[in-house]
Amino acid sequence: MNAAIALIISFPAVLLISLLFEGIDRKLHARMQKRIGPPVIQPFYDLIKLFNKGRVIPLTASVRVFEIMPMIAAAVSLLGASILLSGILFGLSMIGDLIVVMYLLAMSSIALMVGGSASGNPYSAIGFSRKMSMMIAYEVPMFIAVISVAFGSTPSLAIDRIIKFQANLGLPLAASRPSMSLAAAAFLLCMPAASSAIPFDIPEAKTEIIYGLLVEYCGPYLALAKIAKAASNFALTLLASIVFLYIPSLLWENAPLNSGISLSLCLTTALLIMFTTMTVPRTILARLKIGQALKFYWMVPLTLSLSSIILSAAGL
Amino acid sequence: MFRIVSRGRIKSPWIFHLNTGSCNGCDIEIVAAFTPRYDLERFGCLLVGSPRHADVLLVTGPVTRQMLPRLIRVYEQIPEPKVVVAVGTCASSGSPFLGSEMVEGPVDRIIPVDTYIVGCPPRPEAIASGIITAVMSKFR
């Protein structure tokens, strides 16, 4: 019962915060290019407009799948983010919610992939195959990093226990041991690909394959896809900030979990993580080719996360 | 409720740009309007690649015979509500090409146009002001 109320409260909160995060991202991106940039609440305007636009469904699409998949993607990534948020707000946790959140975030990408490929557009098909390759590239090191954290800390798969472990230790997990900092580095390196920020925006490459999977989506469906993307980006940054860099643990001995201060500290850390892993690369780098991205992810982050596992097995 | 919707529409006009036989002068000025100096994105405009995402159709060039069916098709693919802006003298009046047998234009002979931006090519300020005027008058 308690959990249901917590989830119902945190659903709108997640929507609000993730859209604000996207607005801040766009504003910072513009300021770094010496532009004035859109207002911070621009994503809200976009969503209001998109939800009130007409629908055009292509003749080649298989209509049911095409219509349902954006809803699944939005619902799933909102759920993932609100599990994390209600974990901090109300101290709720369940067995294995770390894996559940990772699975939900992967599922939102997969739902968008299936929906996009159901549109029958050749650009969507290209986007589908590229997104598939990208997921093979970044999901593997990301999962290995998460598993290394789960076995290296308590060992536990509950986010709650990992946070308590950091609070007792008085240090963020990334600063506690070499193996954990390697895992954190691998996870943070995977973030731009998971959020398809520019050096790794190969699946949606706006100037090349016109948003790839989203090319046929219009109006409300596009709005749902945008919500899915914003919420999953927010969930990823929040996950990194509470699992690897739980800053409140530095301030107090046995930092209280469900206080407003620790929530705002976590959100600030999440914002900083978003700035460093999504906004800065998106502004200063150019798009890679799919082969280069695959090579990078299997050279650097995979090596980092595997060595983190080995070090953690050696007890470091 | 209706005011919120119309404010959302005014604040985020996404633009699809179609060249119907223009000399590329207007197209370069449209791109210039998105550069940091003029920064159309501060009004919420985005240059999108697919007509399905767009609210505003920017048409440049007198409509050539080859582009006629494509112009109509792109116009029909944009979901309602939509705005058409004719950029440049060719799109607005057909100017030097009017009467040629290769030219079916100007644009308002084929699809309804909301705003005309004249000039050969028009300045980026004029393009920005034309888009905002069209959106304000249509979506208010």
Interface residues (C-beta under 8 A of the other chain):
Chain A: A30 Q33 K34 R35 I36 G37 P38 P39 Q42 F44 Y45 D46 L47 I48 K49 N52 K53 G54 R55 V56 K206 T207 I210 Y211 L214 V215 E216 Y217 C218 G219 L222
Chain B: I4 V5 R7 G8 R9 K11 S12 P36 D39 E41 R42 F43 G44 V48 G49 S50 R52 H53 D55 Q77 P79 E80 P81
